[in-house]
Amino acid sequence: MVKAEGPQPETGMPRWVKTLLVIGGGLAVLIVVALLSGHGPGRHMSQPAVTAAAVSGT
């Protein structure tokens, strides 16, 4: 049997889509690990000022 020569039809996802999925998945994993280890965005926010009245209880 003779196979037809010529371009084969593309099947599956393009390479650039797979690459973006891998990069996006890696970033998602890094973000989850950072949030679970206590390095989230709240760590970089300023703390509310503590006044003397709040400390003394008056």
N, C-alpha and C positions, 0 to 999 in steps of 0.2 A: 504494500500500500504506500502511496506517495503522499507525503505531507505537503500541504499548501505553503509555499514560501510567501513571505510578506509580513507586514506588521501585525503583531498579535494584539487583540483588544486589551486595553488596560482593565484590570480587575482590582478591586479593593480600594483602599484610601491612598491618595497621593502621599509621597514621602514628606512633603512639607506639613501636611496635616498630622501625620504620626509624630514628627519632630515637635510640633507645637503641643501636642497632647503630652508627650514625655516631659517637656519643659514645664508645662502647666501643672502636671501631676507632682513633679519634684518640688515646685514652689509651694504647692498646697501642703505637702508633707512637711516642708520646712516651717511653714506658718503654724501648723498644728503643733509641731514639736516646740516651737518658740512660745506659743501661748500656754501650753501645758507645763513648761518649765519655769514660768513666771517672768518671761521676758516680753510681755505683751505691751500694747500701747499705753496702758495705765501707768506703767513704770516711768514714763517720760513726762507725765503731766505734773504740773506743780501741785503741791499739797496746799490745802486751805490754811490760811494764817490762823494761828492759835493766839487768842487774846488773853490778857491777864485775867479778865473776868471769867473766862471759860475754864481757866486752870484753877483759880481759887474757888470757883463754885458760887460766886456771888452774883 
